[in-house]
Amino acid sequence: MSTLKAQFITLEGVEGAGKSTQKEALCRLLDANGITYIETREPGGTPYAESIRELLLSHADDAPSAKTELLLMFAARAQHLETKILPALESGVWVVCDRFTDATYAYQGGGRQLPVDWIKTLETLVQGMQRPDLTLIFDVPVEIGLARAGRRGALDRIESEDIAFFERVRAMYQQIASQNTDRVVTLDASADVDTVTETMITVLMERWNLSCHPG
Ligand code: Z5A
C-alpha cells in the first residue's frame, strides 16, 4: 500500500492517442499496488457535467461559439472538481482523469486560438491553486491518431475539425510539456499498445516507487 498522498493523475493527447487504452493499464498498476482510486473524465464525470458534455459534443444546427465552448468546459469542470475530484482526493482516494484543463489549453487555446490569458483566468477562478500531480501526454502524429479514432465510427462535433486544428492542438500539448517538466511526462504513443504500456508503467513505478508490476 502506498504512503503517498492521493494523487491527481490526468491523461491527455490528440484524438486516438490511446488515452483510454492506457488508462486501463494504469488502473491495473494501481490495483496491483493496493491503491484506492476513481476513474473519471472531462468534459463530464458527474451527471450534471455529463449533460454539459452532451451539449458540447453533439452536432447541432446552432453550434456553440468558441467562447461559449470554453465557458461550458469550465462550467462542467467546476461541477466535476467540487463534487467529485476534490472530495475523493481529500478522503485519500486517487483520481485518474481522462483529460482536464490541459485539454482546454490545447483545444480551445491551440485549436480554436482563443487567448491563453482567458483560459488562465478561468483556471484560477475554477481551480484556485489545484492542479494535477501528474499529467501523461500521449503524443502521436495527428494523422495516426485520427486514423485510429476514425475506426471507432461516427465523429463527434469536435472530432470533425480539420487536420490544421489538430496540429495546433498537438503543438500546444508539446508547449505545455516543455513548460511543466515537473508535472508532465510525454510518452511516444505512436508505438504499439504493449510498448506504450510498458514505457508508461516504467515511468510510473519509478515516480511513485511502486513495487508491484501489473503484468
Ligand atoms: N475537449 C476540449 O475541447 N476541451 C476540454 O477542456 C476537454 C475536452 C476536457 C472529448 O474527449 C472531446 O472533448 C475531445 C477533446 C474535447 N475531442 N475531440 N475531438 P474524449 O477524451 O472523451 O474523446 P477523445 O479524445 O475523442 O478520445 P479518444 O479518441 O477515444 O482517444 P483516446 O482515448 O486517446 O484513444 P483510445 O480510445 O484509447 O484508442 C482509440 C483507438 O485506437 C482504439 O481503437 C484503440 O484500440 C486504438 N489504439 C490505442 N492505442 C493504440 C496504439 N498504441 N496502437 C494502435 N492502436 C491503438
Boltz pocket constraint, residues with backbone or C-beta under 6 A from the ligand:
constraints:
  - pocket:
      binder: B
      contacts: [[A, 13], [A, 14], [A, 15], [A, 16], [A, 17], [A, 18], [A, 19], [A, 20], [A, 21], [A, 22], [A, 41], [A, 42], [A, 43], [A, 73], [A, 98], [A, 99], [A, 100], [A, 101], [A, 102], [A, 103], [A, 104], [A, 105], [A, 107], [A, 108], [A, 148], [A, 149], [A, 151], [A, 152], [A, 158], [A, 159], [A, 160], [A, 189], [A, 190], [A, 191], [A, 192], [A, 193], [A, 194], [A, 196]]
      max_distance: 6.0
